Every structure is written in structure tokens, then in C-alpha cells.
Amino acid sequence: MHIEIDHKTLTKFEYEENKYPVYDHQKRTWTHLNFFEHKCELHARVPRIKLPDGKVKLVSVPWANPGSSFTLRYESDVIKLIKGGMSASGVGQRLGIGSKRVFRIIRRHVSQALASQNITAVKELSVDETSSRKGHNYLTILADRKAKKVVGVAVGKDKDAFAHALIDMEVRGGDRKKVRAVTMDMSRSYISAVNDYMRQADIVFDRFHIAKKMNEAVDEVRKQDRKEYDQLKNSRYLWLKNGSQLTVDQLKEVELLSNVCPNIGKAYRLKEMLKIVLDSAYKQRKITPLNAWITEAWKSELAPIRKFVNMLRKHWYGVKGYFYRLSTNAYAERVNLKIQEIKRIAKGYRNIHNFIIMIYFHLGGLELKPTIID
């Protein structure tokens, strides 16, 4: 189906609040949404106007973006399909265009939305890393914990990548000097970056990362005991699960094995005590219980547990930050899960810039609604 569009004779067209007569025309064609199963195209002689300085300008049309060969309704459909969970190649197959053209549409709208986005109120950041494919092209992701959106993305997972992600945030109105806290794991690169670029911000180590490190210490104790006690065979996940998630039979097994293998029993008890301490922070915001736990843990004389305690002492500034601010990297972890889903849908990204565009598309909190003129 072909639809011809034209304008009335002697019509004048506006440019920068002034109206000009038609200088000449340029023939243009746009792909529109199908009419039932029939391909639909719009055709128009688009007027050009001549400005006082001699320059000739093409008049913008209300049904398409400048330079686009698709109507706004068509592009809106592409955005809707991508939001619904389809990959660029899947959308291309459905609409009969190449995935590169789909990405051009997405890239243009994401770029426009980013340019108009205001993120001046960023006060608390989370930072995490991810990869475009397994083991390939790492990205540093900055997220606004309060607004729950990604505000900065940069290639790499080092200090320079953090700096570039900050710049990505600042070009849209964010101010690193206004950030009060940055939640992270214990990455040396990110710690160094915050110390150098955001000295006013508190570093907060995520409680889930602390718990993960404690689990690793417990598992190390189990491995050492396993050499001596055959009863510990196939019991790894029993010790790593929270006590509240164990069944009655599993709790009995833990008690039995703890009596037979005192070291793993001691480590498990300390792990459960640490969870109580971290949970209690939400009510008390006091670090005294953690100090008491550290004393108790050191008395265990278990090398992996003492190694964990030394790690806490070395990173004390960020550990106490959790108790004072109660910030976690939970949202950053959710962002990472969503990014893994984005990768899975596309089966990985060879083009790292397309990957960044899709992260902003799904997680940037952008207004992605093409202005459609009826």
C-alpha cells in the first residue's frame, strides 16, 4: 500500500519562528506499519526553504524523525517489541528489516532520551561490573540506588572505567561532589577510584558481599575437615545455606555433623551469628555487636575464619559504612541479573556499544516514547 502526502499550494513553512515560502521539494519515502498483511509506505514531496543567509533547509515532517526512513508509529512499535523482551534480530525478522536498522532506531531514541534526562539528584551510587559475553569486554555500571536506574556505563572494570562512567553521569547533570555514599564489593580499583574522585563520599561494602566472603571461609574449613571426616562428603550446600532455610531433618544433620566435626560446626555457628549481627543493624545501627563477633571469631583459632576477620579489619571503613548507612548493593545485583537476561535474549553482544545502548534502554529510566502526531 502506498500513501501519497502533499501540501497546499502557496503554503509557507516555519523555521525558527519565521515563515518562508517553498524553495523546492525533495522526494522522500517512509516505511509505515503494515496494513493487515500489506506493506505500507508513505511518500511525500518534502518542501525545502531558503533562509536569508542563502542556506537551504529541509522542512521537518510530523510523522517521522529527521533523517529517519521509518514513521514514528513504526519506531514506536520497534520500541514496544524490544521492551517486551524481544531481541533486535527477533524484531527485525518480525518486521522484515535487518537487526542493524533496528539498532539504529533504538540508538537514536536512547541517545535523544539520554540527552534530555535530568539526573541532578544522585546522592547514593552502587557500582558493579558485568561482561558483554562470558569472559569478554567488561563494563562498569553506576546505578542511582534511590531512583533505581543506571546513570553511568563505561568499558572496563578498572579505575579509569569508573572515571569514565562518572563522566557519563555528569554530562547529564549529575554531580560527583553531591554523592554521599558508594556501595560496592571490595574491588581495589573501585575503592581507589572513590578515594581519588569522590573523597566526600562514604564507601559502603555490601552486606551480601561480606556474607559471601564468610561463606567462602566456612567452605574452606569444610574442605580441611573433609580430609579427616568422610561424613562431610556431599555436605557443602548444607553449611552454606542459612539456618532459617534448612528443613528439620537438615538441622538435625547439621547438629550431628557439628558434634562429630567440631571445626565446621564452630565455623557454621559463627556464620549464623554474623547473619544475626548484620540483620540487627537495621534496628540498632550499632557496630558494637560486630566487634563482639570479631572477638569471638578470632578465639575460634580457625585459619580461614581469622583470614576473614583480617579482611574485615583491613576494610573497616567500608564495613562500618554499612552499619551507619544501611546501604546494600541489592539493586546493583538486580541490575546485573537484568543485564544477564539482556545478554541471554541476544545470545551475547559482539558490539559493546550496542550492549551499552540496550542497558540504558532497559535500565536507564528513560522516557522512550516517540512523539506521534495524529
C-alpha positions in Angstrom: 0.0 0.0 0.0 1.3 3.5 -1.0 0.0 6.7 0.6 0.9 10.0 -1.1 1.1 13.1 1.1 1.3 16.7 -0.2 0.8 20.2 1.0 -1.4 23.1 -0.2 -0.1 25.4 -2.9 1.5 28.7 -1.6 1.8 27.3 1.9 4.6 28.8 4.0 6.6 26.8 6.4 8.0 27.8 9.8 11.7 27.7 10.7 12.9 29.3 14.0 9.7 31.3 14.4 9.8 32.8 10.9 7.8 31.6 7.9 9.3 31.0 4.5 7.8 30.1 1.0 8.8 26.8 -0.6 12.1 26.9 -2.4 11.9 23.4 -3.9 11.0 19.8 -2.9 12.8 16.6 -2.1 11.0 13.3 -2.6 11.1 11.0 0.5 9.7 7.6 1.4 9.0 6.2 4.9 8.1 2.7 5.9 4.9 2.6 8.0 3.2 -0.1 10.0 1.7 -2.8 7.8 -1.9 -2.5 6.7 -3.1 -6.0 7.7 -0.5 -8.2 5.8 0.3 -5.5 3.2 3.5 -3.4 3.4 2.7 0.2 3.8 4.8 3.2 2.7 4.3 6.9 2.9 5.5 9.1 0.0 5.8 12.9 0.1 7.5 15.8 -1.7 9.1 17.4 1.4 9.4 21.2 1.0 12.8 22.9 1.2 13.0 26.6 2.2 15.7 29.1 1.6 16.9 31.2 4.5 18.1 34.8 4.3 21.7 33.7 4.6 21.2 31.6 1.4 21.2 28.2 3.2 18.5 25.7 2.1 16.8 23.7 4.8 14.5 20.7 4.6 11.3 21.1 6.4 10.6 18.6 9.2 7.6 16.4 8.9 5.3 15.5 11.9 5.2 11.7 11.2 8.9 10.9 11.3 12.2 11.9 12.9 14.6 13.9 10.8 16.8 11.6 8.7 14.7 8.5 9.5 13.2 6.3 6.8 10.6 5.0 9.3 7.4 6.7 10.7 7.2 7.4 14.4 4.4 4.8 14.7 6.7 2.2 13.2 9.6 3.2 15.5 7.2 3.1 18.5 6.3 -0.5 17.5 10.0 -1.4 17.5 10.5 0.1 20.9 7.4 -1.7 22.3 8.7 -5.1 21.0 12.2 -4.6 22.4 10.6 -3.6 25.8 8.5 -6.7 25.6 11.7 -8.9 25.7 12.4 -9.5 22.0 16.0 -9.3 20.6 16.9 -6.9 17.9 17.3 -9.8 15.4 13.8 -11.1 16.5 12.2 -7.7 16.0 13.9 -7.4 12.6 12.6 -10.8 11.5 9.1 -10.0 12.6 9.1 -6.6 10.8 11.1 -7.6 7.8 14.2 -5.4 8.4 17.8 -6.1 9.4 18.9 -6.0 13.1 21.3 -3.2 12.2 18.4 -1.0 11.3 16.6 -2.0 14.5 19.6 -0.9 16.5 19.8 2.4 14.6 16.2 3.1 15.7 16.9 2.1 19.3 20.2 4.0 19.4 18.6 7.2 18.1 15.8 7.2 20.7 18.1 6.2 23.5 20.5 9.0 22.6 17.7 11.5 22.5 16.3 10.3 25.8 19.7 10.4 27.5 20.3 14.0 26.2 17.1 15.2 27.8 17.4 13.2 31.0 18.0 15.1 34.2 19.9 13.2 36.9 20.9 16.1 39.2 19.6 14.5 42.3 22.0 11.5 42.5 23.1 11.1 46.2 23.8 7.4 46.5 25.5 5.2 44.0 26.0 1.5 43.5 28.9 0.2 41.3 29.3 -3.2 39.9 30.8 -4.9 36.8 29.4 -7.1 34.1 30.5 -8.6 30.8 29.1 -8.5 27.2 29.9 -12.2 26.8 31.3 -14.8 29.1 34.8 -13.5 29.9 34.7 -10.8 27.3 34.5 -6.9 27.4 33.8 -6.0 30.9 31.7 -2.9 31.7 31.5 -0.8 34.9 27.9 0.1 35.8 26.9 3.0 38.0 23.4 3.0 39.4 21.4 5.5 41.4 20.3 3.5 44.4 17.4 5.8 45.3 16.0 6.4 41.7 16.7 2.8 40.8 18.2 3.4 37.4 21.6 3.1 35.6 23.3 6.5 35.4 26.7 5.7 34.0 28.3 2.9 31.9 31.9 2.6 30.7 34.1 -0.1 29.1 36.4 -1.9 31.5 36.4 -2.7 35.2 39.3 -0.6 36.5 39.8 2.8 38.0 39.7 4.5 34.5 36.4 2.8 33.7 34.9 4.2 36.9 36.1 7.7 36.0 34.5 7.4 32.5 31.2 6.1 34.0 31.2 9.2 36.3 31.7 11.5 33.3 28.8 9.7 31.6 26.7 10.6 34.6 27.9 14.2 34.8 27.2 15.1 31.1 23.5 14.6 32.0 23.6 16.9 35.1 24.9 14.5 37.8 27.5 15.9 40.2 30.0 13.6 41.8 30.5 16.1 44.6 26.9 15.6 45.7 27.2 11.9 46.1 27.3 10.9 49.7 27.8 7.1 49.5 29.0 4.5 47.1 28.0 0.9 47.7 30.3 -1.8 46.2 32.1 -5.1 46.7 35.8 -4.9 47.8 37.2 -4.2 44.4 40.6 -2.4 44.8 40.0 -0.5 41.5 36.7 0.9 42.6 37.9 1.7 46.2 40.8 3.6 44.7 38.5 5.5 42.3 36.2 6.7 45.0 39.2 7.8 47.2 40.6 9.8 44.3 37.5 11.1 42.5 34.9 11.4 45.3 36.6 11.9 48.6 33.5 13.3 50.3 31.6 10.0 49.6 31.5 7.2 52.1 32.5 3.7 50.8 29.9 1.1 51.9 30.7 -2.6 51.5 27.6 -4.5 50.6 26.4 -6.9 53.4 25.8 -9.6 50.9 29.4 -9.4 49.7 30.5 -9.7 53.4 28.3 -12.7 53.8 29.7 -14.2 50.6 33.2 -13.9 51.9 32.2 -15.5 55.2 30.6 -18.4 53.3 33.9 -18.9 51.4 35.7 -19.1 54.8 33.2 -21.7 56.1 33.6 -23.7 52.9 37.4 -23.6 53.3 37.0 -25.0 56.8 34.8 -27.8 55.4 37.4 -28.7 52.8 40.0 -29.0 55.5 37.8 -31.2 57.7 36.7 -33.3 54.7 40.2 -34.8 54.5 39.7 -36.2 58.0 35.9 -36.8 58.2 34.2 -38.9 55.5 30.8 -37.9 57.0 31.2 -34.4 55.4 31.0 -35.9 51.8 28.4 -34.1 49.7 27.5 -31.7 52.6 28.8 -28.4 51.0 25.5 -26.7 50.5 24.2 -27.7 53.9 26.8 -25.4 55.5 26.3 -22.6 53.1 22.5 -22.3 53.4 21.1 -20.0 56.1 19.8 -21.9 59.1 16.3 -20.4 58.6 16.1 -22.1 55.2 17.0 -25.6 56.5 14.4 -28.3 57.0 14.0 -30.0 60.3 16.0 -33.1 59.0 18.8 -30.8 57.7 19.0 -29.0 61.1 19.4 -32.4 62.8 22.1 -33.3 60.3 24.0 -30.1 61.0 23.8 -30.7 64.7 25.0 -34.3 64.3 27.9 -33.4 62.0 28.9 -30.4 64.2 29.4 -32.8 67.1 31.5 -35.2 65.0 33.4 -32.4 63.2 33.8 -29.6 65.7 35.7 -27.2 63.4 33.0 -27.0 60.7 30.4 -26.8 63.5 32.2 -23.9 65.0 32.5 -22.1 61.6 28.8 -22.6 60.9 27.8 -21.2 64.3 29.9 -18.1 63.6 28.3 -17.7 60.2 24.8 -17.8 61.7 25.9 -15.3 64.4 27.3 -12.9 61.8 23.9 -13.0 59.9 22.2 -12.1 63.2 24.6 -9.2 63.7 24.1 -7.9 60.1 20.3 -8.2 60.4 20.3 -6.4 63.8 21.9 -3.4 62.2 18.5 -2.4 60.7 17.2 -2.0 64.2 20.2 -0.7 66.2 22.7 0.8 63.7 25.4 -0.1 66.2 28.7 -1.6 65.3 29.4 -2.9 68.9 27.8 -6.4 68.1 30.2 -6.8 65.2 33.2 -6.0 67.4 32.0 -8.7 69.8 31.6 -11.1 66.9 35.1 -10.4 65.7 36.5 -11.2 69.2 34.5 -14.5 69.3 35.6 -15.4 65.7 39.3 -14.8 66.5 39.1 -17.1 69.5 38.0 -20.0 67.2 41.6 -20.2 66.0 40.4 -21.4 62.6 42.7 -20.1 59.9 40.1 -19.3 57.3 37.9 -17.5 59.8 40.9 -15.5 61.1 41.7 -14.6 57.5 38.1 -13.3 57.1 38.4 -11.3 60.3 41.6 -9.7 59.0 39.8 -8.8 55.8 37.1 -7.0 57.8 39.8 -5.1 59.8 41.6 -4.1 56.6 38.3 -2.8 55.1 36.8 -1.5 58.3 36.0 2.0 56.8 33.6 0.3 54.4 32.3 -2.3 56.8 31.2 0.3 59.3 29.7 2.3 56.5 27.1 -0.4 56.1 26.1 -0.1 59.8 25.8 3.7 59.6 24.0 3.9 56.2 22.4 0.5 55.9 23.1 0.6 52.1 23.4 -2.6 50.2 24.2 -3.4 46.6 21.0 -5.3 46.2 19.8 -3.1 43.4 23.1 -3.4 41.6 22.7 -7.1 41.8 19.2 -6.9 40.3 20.7 -4.7 37.6 23.3 -7.4 36.9 20.6 -10.1 36.7 18.6 -8.0 34.2 21.8 -7.5 32.2 22.3 -11.2 32.1 18.8 -11.6 30.8 19.6 -8.9 28.1 22.6 -10.9 27.1 20.7 -14.2 27.1 18.0 -12.8 24.8 20.6 -11.5 22.3 22.9 -14.6 22.8 25.7 -12.2 23.7 26.9 -8.9 22.2 29.9 -8.7 19.8 29.4 -4.9 19.6 30.0 -3.5 23.0 28.3 -0.2 22.1 25.1 -1.9 21.2 25.2 -3.7 24.6 25.6 -0.3 26.4 22.6 1.1 24.4 20.5 -1.9 25.5 21.5 -1.5 29.1 20.4 2.2 29.0 17.2 1.2 27.1 16.1 -1.3 29.7 17.6 0.1 32.9 18.3 3.8 32.4 14.8 5.0 33.5 14.5 6.8 30.1 11.4 8.3 28.5 11.3 6.3 25.3 8.0 7.5 23.8 8.3 8.8 20.2 6.1 12.0 19.8 3.4 10.8 17.5 1.2 13.4 15.7 -2.3 12.1 14.9 
